[in-house]
């Protein structure tokens, strides 16, 4: 993981992307950057990372802090701000870094561009977080297809929490060759101690040529 940089996204909202980010920052020993924070400025995702991580990562400041809890295109319009992809560059080109997006792949940044375009702009491979709920197979496979269509490398899919075996098998069977699977156990109460326990239980499996290899 030394000097590796990834962009972490989710199959939708409320899939635990920030908690997973904290776990992977600790597990891999990376720094952290959230390019756009919309709403919750007094309890931002960067603040949650600082509170949850045991590794004391460097947390780079957001490029945009938007007051309204909405998609970046909506929040920025309300505040009279124009966001462009050219506004963003990696805060440090040499350190291992986890970049966390807002919501899923097609959260709008402005009227024409989406979070997936920011991933492409930054040139980072993706980590896709999924969680088990009705419709998660559809959302996961659509997200994988979008990344493949965009030509963005899918480095890992994260199975966050407990999954029905049948659901997990379908998603695993459609992972592109070379994509790893990260399994993070269910965390009943999110706090620093429980996250640290979960980090020690993380399992990573390499997916190669249609089969998993531990």
N, C-alpha and C positions, 0 to 999 in steps of 0.2 A: 504493500500500500504506500510505500515511501514515494513522496512527490506525485501521488495520484490525485486527480481531481474529478469529482462527479457532480452531477446535477440530480437532486432527488425530487421526484414528483409523485403524485398519487393518481389512482384511478378515479378519484372524485374528492369531495370535501369530507371531513370527519372520518378519515381512514387511519388517523394516528401518525401523520407524516412528521410532525415536529418531534413527537416522542421517539419515533424510529430514528430521526436525525440525531437526537441526543445519544441514543444507544450506539449508533454507528460511529459518531464522533469519538465516543469512548473506546469502542471496540478497535477501530482502525487508527486512533490517535491523530485525527485530522483537526484542522481549524474549521471555522464555520462562517458562512455569509448568507444573509437573506437579502436579496437585491431590492425587493419591494415589500413593505409592510403596510397593509390596509386595515385600519382600525386597531383597537387594543394597544394603543401606543404606550399605555401605562403597564401593560402586561404583554409585551410583544413576544414573538417567537424567539428572538435573540435573547431576551430576558429568561425565557423558559429554558433555553439551552444552557445558559449560565447557571441556572438554579439546579438543573437536573444532572449535569455532567460532573463526573469525578475527576476528569483529566485536565480541568482548567484550560480549555482551548482558547486560542485567540479568536475573538469574535469581531469580525469586521463590520463597520457601520453600514446600515442600509443606504442604498442610493436614493430611495424615495421612502419617506414616511408619510402616509396618507391618513387623514383623520377618520374618514368615513369607512365603516365596515362593509365594503362592497368590492366588486371586482376592480382591479386597478384602472380600467378605462372609465368606469363610472365615478369612482372616488376622485380620480385626478381631474375629470371634467368639472365636478362640483367645486373643486378648489382652484380652478383656472390654471391647471398645470398640463402641459403637453409632454407625454412620455414617448420617447423614440428608442428604438433598439440601439442606436449609436450612442446613447447615454451610458451604456453599460460596458465595463471591461473588468476582468478579474482583478481583485484588489492586490493579489500577490501571485506572480507567475511561477513561483518555485515551490511553495509549501504544499503539503497535502491538504486538500480543501474539499469540504462538502458544501455545496450551494443548494439552498432550499427554495423551490418555487412557491408560488401561491396557487393553491387548489390543484386542478388537473391540467392536462396538456392544452386544452382549448379555453382557458381563462383568458379573456381579452386584456391586452396591455394598452391598446388604443383601438381606434375604429377599424384597423386593418390587420393588426398583428397580435399574435397569441403567445402564451407561455412557451409553447413548443418552438416558436421562432426565436425566443430568447435563448433557449437551450442550443439551438443551431448556431446562433450568433456567437455564443461563448465557446462553441466547439467542444462541449463536454459530453462524455458518455452518460447515459441515464441510469438511475436507480428508480424502479417503479414500485411503489408501495401499494399492496392490495390487502383487503380485509374481507372476511367472510360475511356476506349479507346477500339477500335475494337480489340477483342481478349482477353480482360481482364478476361472474364468469364473462358475461357480455361486456362489462366495462373494462375488464382486464384485457380481453382479446382485442377489443377495439383500440385500446391504448397501445398495445403491442403493434398492431397493424399500422397505426398512425406513425409510430416511431420508425418502423421499418420503411414505410413509404417516404418518410422525410430523410432517410439515410442516416439517422442517429443511432449509434451503437447502444444497444440495451445491455448494460454490464450485469445488472442483477435485477431480479424480481424479489421483493420482500413479502413473505407470508407473515403478516403481522397478527399474532394471536392464534387462537384455535380455529381450525378449519374442518369442515366436514370432509372425510377422506375422498368422497366422490368428487367434490368440488376441487380439492387440491390436485387430484389426478388429472382432471381435464386441463387445468391451467398448466401444470407441469408438462403435459404432453404437447403443448403448443409453444413452449419456450423456444426461441431461435437457438440454433447451435452456437455454443460459445457463451451463452447467457448463464450466469450462476443463479442459484436460488438461496436466499437467506431466510432462515426460520427463526423468528423471535417469539418466545413464549408469551402467553397471555399475562398481562400485568393488571392485577385487580385494582390496585390503588397506585396512582402515578405519583411517585416521590423518588428522591435521590437514592435511597437505600434499595427500594424495590427495582429501580432501573439497573442499579449496579448488579443485583442478583441476576436479572434477566440477561445482562450483557455477558455474564459468565456462562450462560446456557445457550447462547447463539450458536446455530449450526449453519455452515455454508457448504453447499453442494454444487459442484461444477456440472453443468449440462453440456454434453458434447455428443454430437452425432446422434441425436435422438435418444440418448440415455443419460442417466445421472451417474456420476462417478464421485464417490466420497473421497 
